[in-house]
Amino acid sequence: MAALSTSVTSVSDNEAIVLDLERLMHIACFNSRVPIALLILHQTSVYRIVCQVGWALEQSLESLAEPLFHAVQAGSPGHPKVVQESSDGVLLPNNKLTTFLPPLQFWAGIPVQAADGQQKGALIVLDTVPHRLLPQQIDALQLLAQTLSPYLPIDAPVTTEAQTSIPPLLPSESGVQEISVSLTPPPVTKPLEAEILRLQEENCRLQLVQNLSLALQACESLDEVYAALPNLLGSFCSGMSGQILLINCQQGQIAQTIYWGKSPYPTPPSCAIPDCSAIHTQQPHECKQALWVQSNYETYCTSATLAQDPAGQCCFCSPIATLNGQTFGVLSLWHPVSGERISETDQRSIVAIAQHIAFTLERLEQIENLRHKTIRDPLTGLFNRLYLKEILPQLLHRAERNHQPISVVMIDIDHFKRFNDQHGHQAGDQVLRDFSVFLKGFVRATDLACRYGGEEFILILPNVCQSKARQIADRIRHGLQYVTLKFAGRELGSITLSAGIASFPQNGVSDEELIAAADAALYQAKTHGRNRVRIAAYQENMPDTQSA
């Protein structure tokens, strides 16, 4: 195709050419996953950037046009090939890239030849972080360079009045923009159309992955994640079935099973962790069978592929693991009807989804750990006083609404200070830990056991009246007499406790009133000889309620 060397009179034609160049530069950006792409033109010892798209930097890139052009030319003698350099190596001679534009940490380029076979241009992509192009990205850049070739002139530059909003273009002495392109754009080739279609499909998948990530970020608990995943993955992986096995590494068991689609294979929660390559190597892999569970609950996972056994069902497994190596489980997907192999594009999407799931589980785990530290006593593991002040008003409100009683039992270990002085504080801490374990054996799932402070503990017993609360306190007191405490291999003897009981609504309607009443009853138990249980005095003018 012949290129013209006269002034352009048709502005609309050249505007279309500029838009074509910008479109190709945007494809280069998207394909290489970089923020900046530009086309450098060399004519008569002049090096100019004729098209640039992407981020606008504070400094112009024109100063790098010549060194970048020569670096591409030197890196690909003979047959044009992609040259790429990152911040972990030599970027450019004399460090011009970092000297003139310190934010840039990566560049890659490929020569663009004109119709006469001479290198007249260079396609460049830039990034502000260290980067490396994948083989398929390099192939796409080579295809784009071939597509750009007919745009380059053979002889003199062409002057046009067409303007572009993407900086920078160097102004000529007359004040108009100069761009050296042929007047008639070449037709888009079929390989480029296929590449554009592939990039559009990949962009759509990336958008779906992003939407899935946003949906997972909105989850505030594991239950919300477990409820959302089947719908999210079912809509994302249309036509595929799958399952997620979440494991408990400490217990060596599968803790949760989530599955969706046709012909799911549920796994019982008590199943042991299978010998799966995706879990143990933390790398995705294909297998003939996923982590299915047989009738005897034995699991297996092989590395046989569909090609080796066409009758088998090919499954792709990706570990749900964080960057620091923490494994939460495995994500498996397969085609339930055809049993065909999962495509490489789908495999990349599945790996990305598994990573987003891992990040979400890690975030919620960290939140739960922080919450545990906030509401739990670090020595005994019981709820602390802060959590008691938060939860007791809520329980009282629920009891008032449902016309049910609540009892508060305040417990104090007798002569604990003397015990500390005699055996030491480490032995005293061990006694508090052992007593907390002992106390947990007397509470229901709906009850709350709290360490109130020092050697004082509080039991919150929803839907338990005073008489039943006293029976519970007496059982605890009698049982403690038969517990022999030990520390550092020596016996410490036994301990006793005193307890005071207050109930809603007889002894108060607020958390402060109930705790004060239980504390007063505890004081009565201690002043009357300890090792006993006392009930708070009945307060008049309190609304009556139904006993449990």
PEQUILIN-V652825 format. One record per pair of residues at least 12 apart in sequence whose ideal C-beta (glycine too) atoms are under 6 Angstrom apart, sorted by the first residue. I is the first residue (numbers start at 0). GAP is how many residues later the second one is. D is the distance in whole Angstrom. If there is no record, write none. Layout:
BEGIN
((I;GAP;D) (I;GAP;D))
END
This chain:
BEGIN
((0;149;5) (0;181;6) (2;150;4) (2;151;5) (2;179;4) (3;154;6) (3;179;5) (4;150;5) (4;151;4) (6;152;5) (7;150;6) (7;152;4) (10;150;5) (10;151;6) (12;170;6) (13;146;4) (13;148;4) (14;147;5) (16;164;5) (16;168;5) (17;144;5) (17;146;5) (19;165;5) (20;30;4) (21;31;6) (21;144;6) (23;120;6) (24;12;4) (24;26;6) (24;28;4) (25;27;5) (27;97;6) (27;116;6) (28;25;5) (29;169;6) (30;106;6) (30;109;4) (31;93;4) (31;101;6) (31;105;5) (33;91;5) (33;93;4) (34;19;5) (34;20;4) (35;18;4) (35;19;6) (35;90;4) (36;16;6) (36;17;6) (36;88;5) (37;14;4) (37;86;5) (38;12;4) (38;82;6) (38;84;6) (39;25;5) (39;29;5) (39;82;4) (40;80;5) (40;139;5) (41;27;6) (41;78;6) (42;114;6) (46;18;4) (46;19;4) (46;22;5) (47;122;5) (48;13;6) (48;16;5) (49;129;5) (51;114;6) (52;113;5) (58;42;6) (59;108;5) (62;37;5) (66;25;5) (66;29;5) (67;56;6) (68;53;5) (70;21;6) (71;37;4) (71;39;6) (71;50;5) (75;35;6) (79;30;6) (79;31;4) (81;26;6) (81;28;5) (81;56;5) (81;59;5) (82;26;6) (83;24;4) (83;49;6) (85;20;5) (85;44;5) (85;45;6) (86;18;4) (86;43;5) (102;25;5) (103;22;5) (104;23;6) (104;24;5) (104;25;5) (105;21;4) (105;24;6) (105;25;4) (106;19;5) (107;17;5) (107;25;6) (108;13;5) (108;15;4) (109;13;5) (109;31;5) (109;35;5) (111;33;5) (111;36;5) (111;37;6) (112;36;5) (113;38;4) (113;40;5) (114;39;6) (115;38;5) (119;32;5) (120;31;5) (122;22;5) (139;55;6) (142;48;6) (142;52;6) (146;45;5) (149;36;4) (150;30;5) (150;31;6) (152;27;5) (156;23;4) (157;22;6) (158;19;5) (159;19;6) (160;15;6) (162;14;6) (204;144;5) (207;28;5) (208;143;5) (211;20;5) (211;24;6) (212;143;5) (214;17;6) (215;140;6) (215;144;4) (221;142;6) (225;32;6) (228;29;5) (229;30;4) (233;26;5) (236;96;6) (239;93;5) (239;95;6) (240;20;3) (240;21;5) (240;95;4) (241;90;6) (241;91;4) (242;16;4) (242;89;5) (243;14;4) (243;87;5) (244;12;6) (244;22;6) (244;46;6) (244;84;5) (244;85;5) (245;82;6) (245;83;4) (246;26;5) (246;82;5) (251;20;6) (251;21;6) (253;13;6) (253;17;5) (261;74;4) (262;73;5) (264;27;5) (266;26;5) (267;29;6) (270;22;6) (270;26;6) (273;17;5) (273;25;4) (273;27;5) (275;15;6) (275;25;4) (277;39;4) (277;41;5) (277;52;5) (278;40;6) (278;51;5) (281;37;5) (281;39;5) (283;34;4) (283;67;5) (284;32;6) (285;19;6) (285;30;5) (286;14;6) (286;15;6) (286;16;6) (286;28;6) (287;14;6) (287;16;4) (287;21;6) (287;24;4) (289;25;4) (289;42;4) (305;35;5) (312;21;6) (312;26;4) (313;27;5) (314;17;5) (314;19;4) (315;17;6) (315;26;4) (315;31;6) (315;34;6) (316;13;5) (316;15;5) (317;13;5) (317;32;5) (317;33;5) (317;36;4) (319;34;5) (319;37;5) (319;38;5) (320;37;6) (321;36;5) (321;40;5) (327;30;6) (327;33;5) (330;23;4) (332;17;6) (374;12;4) (376;74;4) (379;52;6) (379;53;6) (379;56;4) (379;71;5) (381;54;5) (381;67;5) (381;68;6) (381;69;5) (382;65;6) (382;67;4) (384;67;6) (387;62;5) (391;119;4) (392;118;5) (394;67;6) (395;108;6) (398;105;6) (402;142;5) (402;143;5) (403;59;5) (404;60;5) (404;98;6) (404;99;6) (404;140;6) (404;143;6) (405;56;5) (405;98;4) (406;54;4) (406;57;5) (406;62;4) (406;96;4) (407;94;5) (407;106;5) (407;110;5) (408;50;4) (408;60;6) (408;64;5) (408;90;6) (408;92;5) (409;48;5) (409;90;5) (409;108;4) (409;109;6) (409;112;5) (410;46;4) (410;86;5) (410;88;5) (411;44;5) (411;86;5) (411;110;6) (412;42;4) (412;82;6) (412;84;6) (413;82;5) (413;84;6) (413;116;4) (415;39;4) (422;69;6) (426;60;4) (429;57;5) (430;54;6) (441;34;5) (445;16;5) (446;14;5) (447;12;4) (462;85;5) (463;84;6) (464;82;4) (464;83;5) (465;37;4) (465;69;6) (468;32;5) (469;31;6) (469;63;6) (472;26;4) (472;60;5) (473;59;6) (476;20;6) (479;17;6) (495;35;4) (497;27;4) (497;28;5) (497;32;5) (498;34;5) (499;18;5) (499;21;3) (499;22;3) (499;25;6) (499;34;5) (500;20;6) (500;34;5) (501;12;5) (501;15;4) (501;16;4) (501;34;4) (504;37;5) (504;38;5) (504;40;6) (505;32;5) (505;36;6) (506;29;4) (506;32;6) (516;19;4) (520;13;4) (520;15;4))
END
